[in-house]
Amino acid sequence: MKISYAILKEYCAVALEPKKLADLLTRHGVKVESMESQGDQTVFEFEITANRPDCLSFIGIAREVALMTRVKANLNPKSRIPNPKAKSTPFIHIKSTDLCPMYIGRIIRNVKVGLSPDWLRNHLESLGFRSINNIVDITNWVLMETGQPLHAFDYDKLIGNQIIVRTAVKDEKITAIDGKAYQLTPDMLVIADAQKPVALAGIMGGKETEVTESTKNILLESAYFNPVCIRRTSRRLALSSDSSYRFERLVDPKGVETASQRAAELILELAKGDLIGYQALDYLSAKGGSASGGKYKDRKVSLRTERINRILGITIPLPEIKRILTGLGIKILSAQRSTLNALRLQVPSFRPDLNIEVDIIEELARIYGYDKIPVRPPCIELKVSQSDKIYDVIRTTRKHLVESGYNEAMTNSFWDKGLVSPSEVDHLVGLSAPDGTTDRYIRSNLAKGLLDVFNLNENYLHSEAKKTIRIFEISKTYQPAQKERYSLGIMDNAGFYSAKGALEGLFNVLGLKDRILFSVQNSAETATANSVVTPAGIQNIVGINLDNTPIGYIGNIMLDETTIGITELDFEALINAAELSRQYQPFIRLPAVTRDIAVVIPESVTWHQIETVSRQALAPSAQDIPIEKIEFFDIYRGKQVKEGHKSIAFSLTFRHPTLTLASGTVDGVVKNVIDALTKDLKATLRT
Amino acid sequence: MSLQEIESELSQLKSGALDKLAEIKAGTKEALESLRQFEHKYLSRSGLIRQFTQKISGVEPHEKPKLGQLINQLKESVTESFNRKMEELKTAVGPKEIAVLFDATIPGEKKHRGRYHPLYRTFFQIIDTFKRLGFDCAYGPEIETPYYNFEALNVPADHPSCDSFDTFYVAESSRNLLLRSHTSPVQVRTMEKIKPPVRIIVPGKVFRPDTPAPSRFPMFHQVEGLMVDTDITFANLKGVLDIFCKEIFGKDTQTRFRPSFFPFTEPSAEVDISCIFCHGKGTTDSGENCYADREQSRPAGCGTNCPVCRGEGWIEILGCGMVHPNVFKRVKYDTEKYTGFAFGMGVERVAMLKYGINDIRLFTENHLSFLTQF
C-alpha cells in the first residue's frame, strides 16, 4: 500500500513532517516499510498486516493519521449522484450468491474515453500505476481511495448486454487484461455475459471487454466476493492483483455502494456521459440473506474498562478511551452499563478484525502507545524447575565431544530427490511439492550429511598435511509412519578406532559403560532393522547394543582414499538410559605393579580373545595377586612380524588391596599369561 | 688389606682425583661434560669413593672408625674441590657455552578441542537465559498435524494471514501431516497437558518452503515462550523480553514494541532492539540519521546508512503478544481467569546478528574454516 504525502493531505489536515509521521505510524501499528522522495514529494509505502484491509485505502490511512496526530479528517468522498429515475430492466444475474453476495452495476452511456487530467495521472503514477485512460484510471483511483475494487466493462461488447455471475464451466478459458489465457475450473467464480466469461471475478477483467479508446458505453462493477474463493482462484492461477489482494482480506460491505457512486460521479465529471442504468443485488445485508448465512450485521462488542488493565497492565483514562474509539469509527452505544463499567460498542463495517473485547483492547493499546505500557517483570510464585533430561544429556554429550576434538555440525534436514537412490525411498518421508509430486525428502539418517561435510572440507584442506576432520551432530531423523527421533552421528577421518574412542568416552560420561556392547556378530542388518539406517558402502560395521537392544552402528567408509570412521546412534535411547549422577568408590592407595607384554599372534585372533584368555590365566592367582586392569596399547604389522601374523602389545596392572606388591612377585603370573596365550592362541612372546 | 694399604690407595685416589680436576679447564667446550663425568666417576653412588666404604668390613674392628673417618675426609675434600671447580666453570663459561636455551617464545603444545556450532551456541544461550528466569523447556514433534500447527492456534485456513506460514506437507498423507512451520504447536500440546501456571520455552527446528538465499533457508530454529497465570499482563511481557534482550545483546540494548498481527495473540507486537552495530544511530559514519531518504537522495555530508538496520536504528528481533482467547478456549483454559503472553524468535537471525554472519547458508554448509571460528 502506497500513499503520497500530497494525497494524504487531501484527506486529513496532517502537518507533521514526513519522517516523524513515518516513525509515529510505525510505532502505532501502521508500519512504514519505506519512504521514497519524488522531487519535492514523499511517497510512503506501508506493510499492512493481513487483519487490516481498511488500511489498504487512502481513507483508511488518513483515519489513522488523523487519530494519531490529532488533526481533522475528511473521510467521505464528496457529493452523491442521483440514480436514474426510470427503473432499468434487470441486467445482473447472480447464480452463486454464496460466492458473490453483492453486486452493483451502473451503466453510463456516451462516455468520452481519453487522457486523464494531470492531477489524476500524476497521483496514480506517483503510486506506481500506469495511466491507461480516464475510465480505467478512475476505477484505480477509487480503489485506492476507498479500498473497494471496481471494474469497468465495455458495455457494447457484453453479449446480451448483461452480467451473469457464475462459476466457470469445465474447459472454459479466458484471456485476461494481462494478455494471458487462463484455463478455468468449475470452482472458480467468473463474471460472464450471455455466452462466456468476461472477467475473473474479483481478480482481473477480460481482454475482450476492456475499456478502450473506442468504447462508448460502460458498465461499472462494484461487488463483494467470497474471500476464500478469490484467494483459491488467485493462488491456483498464480495471478494476484490489487483487487484480489483486497477481496481476500474482506472489503467493506457498506463501501460497495459508496465506491460505485464515487466512481460514477468522477466518470460523469471527467468523461461526461449519462447514467442510464443501475441495479444493486444485495444478499449480504438484505432480508433473506445469502444461502450461506454470511449476512452482514453490525457487530457489537462489550468493553469492560477493568479488563484493559488485566490485559495491558495499565489504566487508560476514560476520555482517552472515548477519543480513540471514536477516532477509529467505533460507535459508543451506551456508557457505563451496569456495574462492570462496560461500554457497549458498535464496530464499523470496514473493520472485520474487531470481533471480541480483546480486539478492542489491542486497538486502545495500539493508539495509546505500546511505549506507554510499563516494563514490569512478573511477580511469580517460586517453583523448582522440572528436570530436563533431553537438555542435560544433549549438553553433556556436546561438551564431551567438543572436548574430545570434534566440531559440532548442523546439516540440512532435507534431501533433494536427485540425491536419493530408489532403494532408499521406502525408508524416507517424502514432502509434496505444490504440484503434488514428491520433490524432496527429510533425512532418515545423519551419516549421509556428515559424509558430505567430509567431502567439502577434504577438498578444501587437500594441500594441508595434517588435516583432521572430526565432526558430530545431534539432530532429528525421520522415518515413515510419523516416526522421528534424535540421532547422534559422528564422522572421524582418523578412522574407526578414533570414533570408537569418542563413543566409549561418551558412554562413560553418560554412565552407560557397563550397559553397552559392541557386537561384532550384530552386523549391518541388525543395525538397520532395529535402530539406525546405514548409508551404503560401510565396511567393518559393528552393531552397538544398549542393554542388549541394538541402538546403532559404527564402521568405516572409504572416501577419497581415506578411511573414515562413521557412527550413528539412536540418541533418544541414550537420553532415556543415561545416568549422570555419580557415586564415590573407595580406592586403593597402595602402589601397583605394571608389566608390558607384546605377543605375535595369527591374524585371526582378536583382542577380545587375548583379553579373555589372559583373564582366565590370571583367575587362579587373583586372590594373592589381583589384576586391576588389562590395557591394549599397540598393534603392529610389518617386516619384523611374520606374514599372516600381527604383534599386539598390552599391559597388565596388578594391585593388592592391603599389600605392596614387590616387583618380582608378579613374574610368575605374567608367565602364566604368556603360557596360556601360547597354548590357546598360538602366540609367541615378542622380544 | 691393611689399613695402611687402604690409606695409601686413598691418597692415590685423592691425588688422581685432584689432578683430574686440575685438568679440566674452565672456558673450554668440554669442561662441563668432563666435570659431570668426574662427578659420576668419583662422587656418585657407584663412584670410586663410595666403593671404599665396602672395604670397611675388611679391616680390624678397632680400625673401622679410623677408616670411616679417612674416607669421609677424602670425600669432603674431593667434593669441595669439585664444587670449587663447578663454581669456576659457571662463572668462567662464555656465552657460547650456554648449552640449552629455554625458549619461552615457542608456541605451546596444541590441544585438539572441537568447537560448538555457532547456531547451537546461540540456541543454548537463549535457552539458558530463560531457564535462569525459571522457564522450563517443552518439546514437541517436528512432523505435526494441521490441527496443532494452524487450527488450535487460531490460524484460519485460506486466509492471507496464513501466508506467512507456508508449509511443507508430508507426501501421501492426504495433507494430514506437515512439517511444523513454527514451534507454537507445542504451546497447545503443553497446555493440553498441564494447568496454569505455565512457564515454558520451546526450542526447536521449524520448516518453511523457501528457496535458500542469504537471508532464508527452508529449515531453521525457533525459541518460543509461553507464560500463563492469573495476573499476566502485557507489561509483564515487556518486562521479560526486555531482560532477555539485554542478556543476549548487551545491557545497553533498548527495546521497542511495535503493534503487529499474529492470529494466536491479541494484542500482538513485534520487538525491535536498538541496532547493535550502529548503536541505534542509523549511520556508520558521522552524520545525521537519514533513514527518510534512500541512497539516491541522500543529502551531502550525511553518513552511510548502517547496513544492518538500513538506517532505521532498530532491528526486528521477535514477535510476541497476549495469548488469544481462542487459543485458550481450545485447551479449555478459563479466559476470564487466566491471561498469558507468548513470544517467538528465529535463532538463526539472533546468531547472525550476534556474530555478524551475513549468509544463513553458512550454518548448514559446515565449512571447517567457518565452524572453527566460534
Contacts between the chains, C-beta under 8 A, distances in Angstrom:
chain1	res1	chain2	res2	distance
A	18	B	292	6.4
A	19	B	291	7.6
A	19	B	292	4.1
A	22	B	292	7.0
A	26	B	258	6.3
A	27	B	256	7.5
A	27	B	258	6.2
A	28	B	259	6.4
A	29	B	258	7.1
A	29	B	259	3.1
A	29	B	260	7.1
A	31	B	258	7.1
A	31	B	260	7.8
A	34	B	294	7.3
A	35	B	291	8.0
A	35	B	292	5.3
A	35	B	293	7.5
A	35	B	294	7.7
A	36	B	294	6.2
A	37	B	292	8.0
A	37	B	293	6.0
A	37	B	294	7.3
A	37	B	297	4.5
A	42	B	292	7.7
A	49	B	161	7.9
A	49	B	260	6.3
A	49	B	261	3.6
A	50	B	159	6.9
A	50	B	160	4.1
A	50	B	161	3.9
A	50	B	163	7.0
A	50	B	261	6.5
A	51	B	161	6.5
A	51	B	261	4.7
A	52	B	261	7.3
A	227	B	158	7.8
A	227	B	159	7.4
A	228	B	158	4.3
A	228	B	159	7.8
A	231	B	158	5.5
A	231	B	159	7.6
A	231	B	160	7.1
A	232	B	158	6.5
A	248	B	159	7.7
A	248	B	160	5.2
A	249	B	160	5.6
A	309	B	233	7.7
A	310	B	231	7.7
A	310	B	233	7.0
A	310	B	339	6.2
A	311	B	233	6.4
A	311	B	234	6.3
A	311	B	267	7.4
A	311	B	322	5.7
A	311	B	339	6.2
A	312	B	233	5.9
A	312	B	234	4.6
A	312	B	235	6.8
A	312	B	267	7.6
A	313	B	233	3.1
A	313	B	234	5.7
A	313	B	235	3.0
A	313	B	236	6.5
A	314	B	233	7.9
A	314	B	234	7.8
A	314	B	235	6.4
A	356	B	325	6.7
A	358	B	266	4.8
A	358	B	267	7.5
A	358	B	322	7.3
A	358	B	324	7.3
A	358	B	325	6.0
A	359	B	266	6.2
A	361	B	266	7.9
A	361	B	267	6.7
A	362	B	259	7.4
A	362	B	266	5.4
A	362	B	267	3.6
A	362	B	268	7.3
A	365	B	234	6.8
A	365	B	259	7.4
A	365	B	267	5.0
A	366	B	259	4.2
A	366	B	267	7.0
A	370	B	234	7.9
A	370	B	257	4.2
A	370	B	258	6.8
A	370	B	259	6.3
A	370	B	269	6.1
A	371	B	256	7.7
A	371	B	257	7.4
A	373	B	234	5.4
A	373	B	235	5.3
A	373	B	238	6.1
A	373	B	257	7.5
A	374	B	235	4.9
A	374	B	238	7.2
A	375	B	235	7.0
A	375	B	238	4.6
A	375	B	239	5.2
A	375	B	242	4.9
A	375	B	255	7.9
A	376	B	233	7.6
A	376	B	235	4.2
A	376	B	236	6.0
A	376	B	238	7.0
A	376	B	239	4.7
A	377	B	236	6.7
A	377	B	239	3.5
A	377	B	240	6.0
A	377	B	242	8.0
A	377	B	243	6.3
A	378	B	227	7.0
A	378	B	229	7.4
A	378	B	231	7.8
A	378	B	232	6.1
A	378	B	236	3.9
A	378	B	239	6.5
A	378	B	240	6.9
A	380	B	134	7.2
A	380	B	197	7.0
A	380	B	199	7.3
A	380	B	229	6.6
A	381	B	197	7.0
A	383	B	134	7.2
A	383	B	197	8.0
A	385	B	131	6.8
A	385	B	134	6.6
A	385	B	136	5.6
A	386	B	136	4.8
A	388	B	136	6.7
A	388	B	137	5.1
A	390	B	137	7.2
A	390	B	139	6.2
A	391	B	127	7.3
A	391	B	137	5.5
A	395	B	124	7.2
A	398	B	116	6.6
A	398	B	120	7.3
A	401	B	114	6.5
A	402	B	113	6.5
A	402	B	114	4.3
A	402	B	115	6.6
A	402	B	116	5.8
A	403	B	113	6.0
A	403	B	114	7.5
A	404	B	114	7.1
A	405	B	112	4.0
A	405	B	113	6.1
A	405	B	114	5.2
A	406	B	114	4.2
A	407	B	114	4.4
A	407	B	115	5.2
A	407	B	117	7.6
A	407	B	368	6.6
A	407	B	371	4.8
A	407	B	372	6.7
A	408	B	114	6.8
A	408	B	115	6.8
A	408	B	116	5.1
A	408	B	117	4.0
A	408	B	120	6.0
A	408	B	371	7.4
A	409	B	117	6.3
A	409	B	366	4.5
A	409	B	371	7.0
A	410	B	117	5.2
A	410	B	119	5.6
A	410	B	120	6.8
A	410	B	363	5.8
A	410	B	364	5.9
A	410	B	366	6.9
A	411	B	364	6.2
A	411	B	366	6.5
A	412	B	219	6.5
A	412	B	364	4.9
A	413	B	205	6.9
A	413	B	207	7.3
A	413	B	219	4.8
A	414	B	218	6.4
A	414	B	219	6.6
A	429	B	143	7.2
A	429	B	170	5.9
A	429	B	171	7.8
A	430	B	170	7.1
A	430	B	171	3.6
A	430	B	172	6.9
A	431	B	168	4.8
A	431	B	169	6.7
A	431	B	170	6.3
A	431	B	171	5.9
A	431	B	179	7.1
A	432	B	168	7.9
A	432	B	169	5.1
A	432	B	170	7.4
A	432	B	171	4.3
A	432	B	172	7.8
A	438	B	171	4.3
A	438	B	172	7.8
A	442	B	179	7.1
A	453	B	366	4.4
A	456	B	365	7.0
A	456	B	366	6.9
A	456	B	367	6.4
A	457	B	366	7.7
A	457	B	367	6.7
A	457	B	368	4.9
A	460	B	367	6.9
A	460	B	368	7.4
A	460	B	369	7.2
A	461	B	368	7.2
A	468	B	112	6.9
A	469	B	368	6.8
A	470	B	114	6.6
A	471	B	114	7.9
A	471	B	366	6.8
A	471	B	371	7.8
A	472	B	114	7.9
A	475	B	205	7.6
A	476	B	142	5.8
A	476	B	205	6.8
A	478	B	142	7.6
A	478	B	143	6.6
A	482	B	141	7.5
A	482	B	143	5.4
A	482	B	177	6.5
A	484	B	141	6.2
A	484	B	142	5.8
A	484	B	143	5.6
